[in-house]
Amino acid sequence: MITDGRRDFSPAYTAWLRKPVVLLLVIRQCHVPVPCRIVGESATALRVRFRPGWEMDLRKELILAVEEDGVMLEPRVN
């Protein structure tokens, strides 16, 4: 979990915690969809997991939208 010393924030992403989501990020004026799971939140950043063992912090100011990832929710058919 990210800590920056502030405890007076409202966690806006709590409903999405540990669920498969797609974050729409803005990076250098480009909109980039990022499939991941939100695993933690601080006042200024989200901790996201792309796959087991691969996590990073994303600044909240880069996030334009978040939605449930329907592709990851569908059961696999062999």
C-alpha positions as CSV (number, residue, x, y, z in Angstrom):
1,M,0.0,0.0,0.0
2,I,1.2,3.5,-0.8
3,T,1.6,5.8,2.1
4,D,2.4,9.5,1.9
5,G,1.5,10.6,5.5
6,R,-2.1,11.7,4.7
7,R,-5.0,9.9,6.3
8,D,-7.8,12.5,5.5
9,F,-8.7,11.3,2.0
10,S,-11.8,9.6,0.6
11,P,-10.9,6.4,-1.2
12,A,-12.6,6.8,-4.6
13,Y,-11.6,3.5,-6.0
14,T,-12.7,1.2,-3.2
15,A,-15.5,-0.3,-5.2
16,W,-13.0,-1.5,-7.8
17,L,-10.5,-3.0,-5.4
18,R,-9.2,-6.5,-6.5
19,K,-11.7,-6.6,-9.5
20,P,-10.5,-6.8,-13.1
21,V,-10.7,-3.3,-14.5
22,V,-9.6,-1.3,-17.5
23,L,-8.1,2.1,-16.6
24,L,-8.1,4.8,-19.3
25,L,-4.9,6.7,-18.8
26,V,-3.6,9.9,-20.5
27,I,0.1,9.7,-21.3
28,R,1.6,12.4,-23.5
29,Q,-1.8,13.4,-24.9
30,C,-2.6,9.8,-25.8
31,H,-5.4,7.8,-24.3
32,V,-4.2,4.4,-23.3
33,P,-6.4,1.5,-22.0
34,V,-4.7,-0.5,-19.3
35,P,-6.2,-3.8,-18.1
36,C,-5.3,-4.5,-14.5
37,R,-6.5,-4.9,-10.9
38,I,-6.4,-2.2,-8.3
39,V,-4.7,-3.5,-5.2
40,G,-4.2,-0.3,-3.1
41,E,-4.9,3.4,-3.0
42,S,-3.4,6.4,-1.4
43,A,-4.4,10.1,-1.6
44,T,-2.5,10.6,-4.8
45,A,-1.9,7.2,-6.4
46,L,-3.3,3.7,-7.1
47,R,-1.3,0.5,-6.8
48,V,-2.2,-1.7,-9.7
49,R,-1.3,-5.3,-10.6
50,F,-0.9,-6.3,-14.2
51,R,-0.2,-9.9,-13.5
52,P,1.1,-11.8,-10.4
53,G,4.4,-10.3,-9.3
54,W,4.1,-7.2,-11.6
55,E,2.7,-4.2,-9.8
56,M,3.2,-0.4,-10.0
57,D,1.9,2.9,-8.7
58,L,-0.1,5.1,-11.0
59,R,-0.8,8.8,-10.2
60,K,-4.5,9.4,-10.0
61,E,-4.1,12.6,-12.1
62,L,-3.3,10.3,-15.1
63,I,-6.6,8.3,-14.8
64,L,-9.5,9.5,-17.0
65,A,-11.9,6.6,-16.5
66,V,-12.2,3.1,-14.9
67,E,-14.6,0.4,-15.9
68,E,-15.1,-3.3,-15.2
69,D,-13.1,-5.5,-17.6
70,G,-15.7,-7.7,-19.3
71,V,-13.1,-9.8,-21.1
72,M,-11.5,-11.0,-17.9
73,L,-15.0,-11.7,-16.3
74,E,-16.2,-14.1,-19.0
75,P,-15.6,-17.8,-18.3
76,R,-13.0,-19.5,-20.5
77,V,-14.3,-22.0,-23.0
78,N,-11.9,-24.8,-24.1
